[in-house]
Amino acid sequence: MISEILKYILPALIVLATAYFILKKFLDAQHAKSVLEYRSKMVDQKLPLKLQAYERLMLFCERIDLKNMVLRLRNSNMRVSDLTTVMLVTIQKEYEHNLAQQLYVSDSLWKILQLSKDNMVSIVSDFSSKFNQEDLAEDFANLLIVASAADDNPLFAARQAIKEEIKLILQ
């Protein structure tokens, strides 16, 4: 009697085990495929955001460049103190406007950008201290424009770092 029961149960258990392992393999493959599709979709969505962040940071560098700020902010009857204040406020506002971009770039690039911003603030403050604050800002503005073209302009390094990081993510 037990042998009769085993004749029916044993093949059924073998079929059940085979079906289980085949079904498990199929479901695992489906899960792996869906995970791969999800990751692919995320990469497709993240790349434009990252590139947009790099574009914004490059624009940030352009907007806080001394020459560009002088040309954009100065008017003919400005005093040195006025131009200094407007430039320092502009640098800070541009920086604050781009704070969220640090989510999309490396920590080292963000530190380079912070250092560049701090150096631009120092340059404006240092050059401003060489002038009588009540004088017209013409000579001060000209000095800033010349300084903008100097080889040690901190924004050159920031722009280069942005370009290098973009090259890395696009490879």
C-alpha positions in Angstrom: 0.0 0.0 0.0 2.8 2.4 0.8 4.5 1.5 -2.5 1.2 2.3 -4.3 1.1 5.8 -2.7 4.8 6.3 -3.5 4.2 5.4 -7.1 1.9 8.5 -7.4 3.5 10.9 -4.9 7.1 10.5 -6.0 6.6 11.5 -9.7 4.3 14.3 -8.5 7.0 15.7 -6.2 9.6 15.5 -9.0 7.3 17.4 -11.3 6.6 20.0 -8.6 10.3 20.5 -7.8 11.1 20.8 -11.5 8.3 23.3 -12.0 9.4 25.3 -8.9 13.0 25.6 -10.0 12.1 26.5 -13.6 9.6 29.1 -12.4 12.0 30.5 -9.8 14.7 30.8 -12.5 12.2 32.6 -14.8 11.1 35.0 -12.1 14.7 35.8 -11.1 15.6 36.5 -14.7 12.5 38.8 -15.0 13.5 40.6 -11.8 17.0 41.1 -13.0 15.7 42.4 -16.3 13.4 44.9 -14.6 16.2 46.1 -12.4 18.4 46.6 -15.4 15.6 48.5 -17.2 15.1 50.7 -14.1 18.8 51.5 -13.8 19.0 52.3 -17.5 16.0 54.6 -17.2 17.6 56.3 -14.2 20.8 56.8 -16.1 18.9 58.3 -19.0 17.1 60.7 -16.6 20.2 61.6 -14.6 22.5 62.4 -17.4 20.5 65.5 -18.6 20.3 66.7 -15.1 24.0 66.4 -14.6 24.8 68.1 -17.8 22.4 70.9 -17.0 24.2 71.3 -13.6 27.6 71.6 -15.4 26.1 74.2 -17.8 24.8 76.2 -14.8 28.1 76.1 -13.1 29.9 77.2 -16.2 27.4 80.1 -16.4 28.1 80.8 -12.8 31.8 81.2 -13.6 31.0 83.5 -16.5 28.7 85.6 -14.4 31.2 86.1 -11.6 34.1 86.8 -13.9 35.5 90.3 -13.1 35.3 91.6 -16.6 31.7 90.4 -17.1 30.6 91.8 -13.8 32.2 95.2 -14.4 30.6 95.5 -17.8 27.2 94.4 -16.5 27.1 96.2 -13.2 29.1 99.5 -13.5 27.5 102.8 -14.5 29.3 106.0 -15.2 28.8 107.8 -11.8 29.5 104.8 -9.5 31.9 105.2 -6.7 34.5 102.5 -5.8 32.5 101.6 -2.7 29.3 101.2 -4.7 30.9 99.0 -7.3 32.6 96.9 -4.7 29.4 96.3 -2.8 27.4 95.5 -5.9 30.1 93.1 -7.1 30.3 91.3 -3.8 26.6 91.0 -3.5 26.4 89.7 -7.0 29.0 87.0 -6.4 27.1 85.8 -3.3 23.7 85.8 -5.0 25.1 83.9 -8.0 26.6 81.4 -5.6 23.4 81.0 -3.6 21.4 80.6 -6.8 23.6 77.6 -7.8 23.9 75.9 -4.4 21.7 73.0 -5.5 24.0 72.1 -8.4 26.3 70.5 -5.9 24.0 67.5 -5.8 25.0 66.6 -9.4 28.8 67.2 -9.3 31.7 65.7 -7.5 32.7 67.0 -4.1 36.1 68.0 -5.4 34.6 70.1 -8.2 32.3 71.8 -5.7 35.2 72.6 -3.5 37.1 74.1 -6.5 34.1 76.3 -7.3 33.7 77.4 -3.7 37.4 78.3 -3.6 37.1 80.2 -6.9 34.2 82.1 -5.5 36.1 82.9 -2.3 39.1 84.0 -4.3 36.9 86.3 -6.5 35.6 87.9 -3.3 39.1 88.4 -2.1 40.3 89.9 -5.3 37.5 92.4 -5.4 38.0 93.3 -1.8 41.8 93.6 -2.1 41.7 95.8 -5.2 39.0 97.9 -3.6 41.2 98.6 -0.6 43.8 100.2 -2.9 41.4 103.0 -3.8 39.7 105.8 -2.0 36.2 104.5 -1.6 34.6 107.8 -2.6 36.5 108.1 -5.9 34.7 107.3 -9.2 35.1 103.6 -10.0 36.6 104.1 -13.5 40.2 103.2 -12.5 39.0 100.4 -10.2 36.9 98.9 -12.9 39.8 99.0 -15.4 42.1 97.3 -12.9 39.5 94.6 -12.4 39.2 94.0 -16.2 43.0 93.7 -16.5 43.0 91.3 -13.5 40.3 89.2 -15.2 42.6 88.4 -18.1 45.5 87.4 -15.8 46.8 83.8 -15.9 46.1 83.3 -12.2 42.4 84.1 -12.5 40.8 81.5 -10.2 37.9 81.0 -12.6 40.3 79.5 -15.2 40.9 76.5 -12.9 37.2 76.2 -12.1 36.2 76.2 -15.8 38.8 73.7 -16.6 37.7 71.4 -13.7 34.1 71.6 -15.0 35.2 70.6 -18.5 37.3 67.7 -17.2 34.5 66.3 -15.1 32.1 66.5 -18.1 34.6 64.6 -20.2 34.6 61.9 -17.5 30.9 61.4 -17.4 30.5 61.5 -21.2 33.0 58.7 -21.8 
